[in-house]
Amino acid sequence: MPYLHCTKLSADTYEARIKDEYDFDKDFEKKWSFILDIEGKFDIPEDLLGQLGWKDNDLLEWFETRSEEFLLVKIVK
């Protein structure tokens, strides 16, 4: 299942790279930037959601890996 490796670029902007649980070290070609809005919600681009197979109402979990880096993973119910 794909997930996002996210790195903080500024106070409210993050860079996301698609990763896969079976190929953690392989970078996919495209990177995305997204914003953490005033309510603390991520504004993830629709094309990125589509490529991951995620929807707006999916439950996502955040796993901090290092300072200013985290993984964003879809929780399958």
C-alpha positions as CSV (number, residue, x, y, z in Angstrom):
1,M,0.0,0.0,0.0
2,P,1.5,3.4,-1.0
3,Y,2.0,6.1,1.6
4,L,3.5,9.6,1.7
5,H,6.9,10.6,3.1
6,C,6.5,14.2,4.0
7,T,9.2,16.8,4.8
8,K,8.5,20.3,6.2
9,L,9.7,23.1,3.9
10,S,8.3,26.0,5.9
11,A,5.8,26.8,8.7
12,D,2.8,25.6,6.7
13,T,4.3,23.9,3.5
14,Y,5.3,20.3,3.1
15,E,6.9,18.3,0.3
16,A,5.5,14.8,-0.2
17,R,7.0,11.8,-2.0
18,I,5.0,8.7,-2.7
19,K,6.6,5.6,-1.2
20,D,5.6,1.9,-1.0
21,E,5.9,-0.4,1.9
22,Y,7.8,-2.9,-0.2
23,D,10.2,-0.4,-1.7
24,F,10.9,2.1,1.0
25,D,14.1,3.6,-0.5
26,K,12.9,4.0,-4.0
27,D,11.8,7.6,-4.9
28,F,9.0,7.9,-7.3
29,E,9.4,10.5,-10.1
30,K,7.0,13.2,-9.0
31,K,7.1,15.3,-5.8
32,W,4.2,17.4,-4.5
33,S,3.9,20.4,-2.2
34,F,0.8,20.8,0.0
35,I,-0.3,23.2,2.7
36,L,-1.4,22.8,6.3
37,D,-4.5,25.1,6.5
38,I,-5.5,27.4,9.4
39,E,-7.7,24.6,10.8
40,G,-4.8,22.1,10.9
41,K,-6.0,20.2,7.8
42,F,-3.8,19.2,4.9
43,D,-4.8,20.5,1.5
44,I,-3.6,17.5,-0.6
45,P,-3.8,17.9,-4.4
46,E,-6.5,15.8,-6.1
47,D,-4.0,14.3,-8.6
48,L,-1.9,13.0,-5.6
49,L,-5.0,11.6,-3.9
50,G,-6.0,9.8,-7.1
51,Q,-2.5,8.3,-7.6
52,L,-2.6,6.9,-4.1
53,G,-6.2,5.7,-4.4
54,W,-7.1,7.9,-1.4
55,K,-10.3,10.0,-1.0
56,D,-11.0,13.2,0.9
57,N,-12.8,11.3,3.7
58,D,-10.3,8.5,4.2
59,L,-8.8,8.1,7.7
60,L,-5.1,8.9,7.6
61,E,-2.5,8.5,10.3
62,W,0.7,10.5,10.8
63,F,3.9,8.8,12.0
64,E,6.7,11.1,12.9
65,T,10.1,9.7,11.7
66,R,12.5,12.6,12.5
67,S,12.3,16.2,13.3
68,E,10.2,17.9,10.5
69,E,9.6,14.6,8.7
70,F,6.7,12.2,8.9
71,L,4.9,9.4,7.1
72,L,1.2,9.8,6.2
73,V,-0.6,6.4,5.9
74,K,-4.1,5.5,5.0
75,I,-5.8,3.4,7.7
76,V,-7.9,0.6,6.1
77,K,-11.0,-0.1,8.1
